[in-house]
């Protein structure tokens, strides 16, 4: 019943801005991802897998200016996000038993949303999504992949995820998820902080709630 860090989500005003930020901040260039028709967004990806965190990547996401309005709030609060520098907005955790983790959170009084089937190219996955596109209480959004995973085909980037801390989460919720390798700081405002080992040295990122 453990979950694992799957990917870090960086919100940007545009993919061009996000790519420039990645090269300037991490010393690595992300590669093209694709489009999410359900949400009207598109992304870039960067390999982050390490011995501590396997099959992990960085996602730079932005509103797709060429996509029609999705008719629902976009995920990760992109609709309300003020223009500015790219920021860490969420960590997505990987589950092998999404329904059971959903039931566990609901039993503890948290609404993580309903499973939604999504796809991009040959990638297939289910993700728990609420109508507001967010996850309550600073918890990770939960995903379960099909046969393929993005990190398996991403080129080496020279960057690796070496540390993840979840701040301000209730112990009962953390117990349901049992996040592998993640340090918990319950007595703090909700949010995330991560450490990356990159060509430009160690880089620390934190979510906007902690800045």
C-alpha positions in Angstrom: 0.0 0.0 0.0 3.0 2.4 -0.3 3.0 5.2 -2.9 6.1 6.6 -4.6 7.1 10.0 -5.9 6.2 9.9 -9.6 6.9 13.5 -10.8 7.3 17.1 -9.8 5.0 19.7 -11.4 6.5 23.1 -12.4 3.9 25.6 -13.5 5.0 28.2 -16.1 3.4 31.0 -18.1 4.5 29.2 -21.3 6.6 26.3 -22.3 9.2 28.6 -23.7 9.5 30.4 -20.4 9.6 27.0 -18.6 12.4 25.7 -20.8 14.5 28.8 -20.3 14.0 28.5 -16.5 15.0 24.9 -16.5 18.2 25.5 -18.4 19.1 28.6 -16.3 18.2 27.0 -12.9 19.1 23.3 -13.4 21.5 23.4 -16.3 19.5 20.9 -18.3 17.1 21.2 -21.3 13.7 19.5 -21.1 12.3 17.5 -24.0 8.9 17.8 -25.6 6.0 16.1 -23.9 2.6 16.6 -25.4 -0.9 17.9 -25.0 -3.7 17.1 -22.5 -7.0 17.6 -24.4 -9.1 17.2 -21.2 -7.3 20.1 -19.5 -6.2 22.3 -22.3 -2.6 22.1 -21.2 0.8 20.9 -22.6 4.1 20.0 -21.1 7.9 19.5 -21.3 9.6 16.6 -19.4 13.0 16.1 -17.7 14.5 12.9 -16.4 15.1 12.9 -12.6 15.4 9.2 -11.8 17.9 8.4 -9.1 18.8 5.5 -6.7 16.7 7.1 -4.0 13.7 7.9 -6.3 13.2 5.5 -9.3 11.2 6.3 -12.4 10.8 10.0 -11.6 10.6 13.0 -13.9 10.1 16.8 -13.8 7.0 18.1 -15.7 6.9 21.7 -16.8 3.2 22.5 -17.6 1.5 25.5 -19.0 -1.9 26.4 -20.5 -1.9 25.5 -24.2 -2.8 28.7 -26.1 -3.9 26.7 -29.1 -6.3 24.4 -27.1 -10.0 25.2 -26.6 -11.2 26.1 -23.1 -11.7 22.8 -21.2 -15.0 23.7 -19.6 -13.6 22.9 -16.2 -10.9 24.2 -13.9 -7.5 23.1 -15.2 -5.4 21.0 -12.9 -2.7 22.4 -10.5 -4.5 25.7 -10.1 -3.2 27.0 -13.5 -6.3 29.1 -14.1 -5.7 31.1 -10.9 -1.9 31.2 -11.0 -0.6 34.8 -11.4 2.0 35.4 -14.1 5.6 35.1 -12.9 8.6 32.8 -12.7 8.0 29.1 -13.0 7.3 27.5 -9.6 6.9 24.0 -8.0 3.1 23.6 -7.5 2.6 19.9 -6.8 4.2 16.5 -6.4 2.4 13.6 -8.0 2.6 10.2 -6.2 2.4 6.9 -8.0 0.0 4.2 -6.7 -0.4 0.6 -7.8 -3.8 0.4 -6.0 -5.4 3.7 -6.8 -8.9 2.7 -5.7 -7.6 1.5 -2.3 -5.7 4.7 -1.7 -8.7 6.7 -2.7 -10.9 4.7 -0.3 -8.3 5.2 2.5 -8.3 9.0 2.1 -12.1 9.2 1.9 -12.3 7.1 5.1 -10.0 9.7 6.8 -12.3 12.6 5.6 -10.3 13.7 2.5 -11.9 14.0 -0.9 -9.1 13.1 -3.4 -11.5 13.1 -6.4 -12.5 10.4 -8.7 -10.4 8.3 -11.0 -10.2 9.7 -14.5 -8.8 7.8 -17.5 -6.2 9.9 -19.5 -3.9 9.3 -22.4 -1.1 10.9 -24.4 0.4 9.0 -27.3 1.1 5.5 -26.1 0.9 6.5 -22.5 -2.2 5.5 -20.5 -2.9 6.4 -16.9 -5.6 7.0 -14.3 -5.5 10.0 -12.0 -7.6 11.1 -9.1 -9.1 14.5 -10.1 -11.5 16.7 -8.2 -13.8 19.2 -10.0 -11.6 22.0 -8.8 -8.4 20.4 -10.2 -6.6 20.6 -6.8 -5.7 18.3 -4.0 -6.7 19.3 -0.4 -4.4 19.6 2.6 -1.2 19.8 0.7 -1.4 16.1 -0.2 0.1 14.7 -3.5 -2.1 14.1 -6.4 -2.3 10.3 -7.1 -1.7 8.6 -10.4 -1.6 5.0 -11.6 0.1 4.2 -14.9 -0.7 1.6 -17.5 2.0 -0.4 -19.3 4.3 2.5 -20.1 5.9 5.2 -17.9 7.4 8.4 -19.2 10.7 8.1 -17.3 11.5 4.8 -19.0 12.2 6.6 -22.4 13.3 10.0 -21.3 17.0 10.7 -22.1 19.5 11.3 -19.3 19.6 14.9 -18.1 22.3 15.0 -15.6 19.7 15.8 -12.9 18.5 13.5 -10.1 15.9 13.9 -7.4 17.7 13.3 -4.1 15.3 14.5 -1.4 11.6 15.3 -0.9 9.9 16.8 2.1 6.1 17.1 2.6 5.2 19.8 5.0 2.0 20.3 7.1 0.2 17.0 6.3 -1.8 15.2 9.0 -0.2 12.0 10.2 -3.4 10.1 9.5 -3.3 11.1 5.9 0.4 10.3 5.6 -0.2 6.9 7.0 -2.7 6.1 4.3 -0.3 7.0 1.5 3.0 5.7 3.1 5.1 7.8 0.8 8.3 6.0 0.1 11.4 8.0 0.8 9.6 11.2 1.7 10.4 13.1 4.9 7.4 14.4 6.8 7.3 17.8 8.6 3.8 17.9 10.1 4.3 21.1 12.1 4.6 23.5 9.2 2.4 25.2 6.5 1.3 22.7 3.8 3.6 22.4 0.9 6.6 20.6 -0.7 10.3 21.1 -0.8 12.7 19.0 -3.0 16.4 18.8 -3.6 17.9 18.0 -7.0 21.4 17.2 -7.9 22.1 18.9 -11.2 24.9 20.0 -13.5 24.8 23.4 -11.8 25.0 21.8 -8.3 22.4 21.0 -5.7 19.2 22.9 -6.3 16.4 23.3 -3.8 12.8 24.0 -4.9 9.8 24.7 -2.8 6.1 25.1 -3.5 4.5 28.5 -3.6 2.8 27.9 -0.2 6.2 27.8 1.4 7.7 30.9 -0.2 
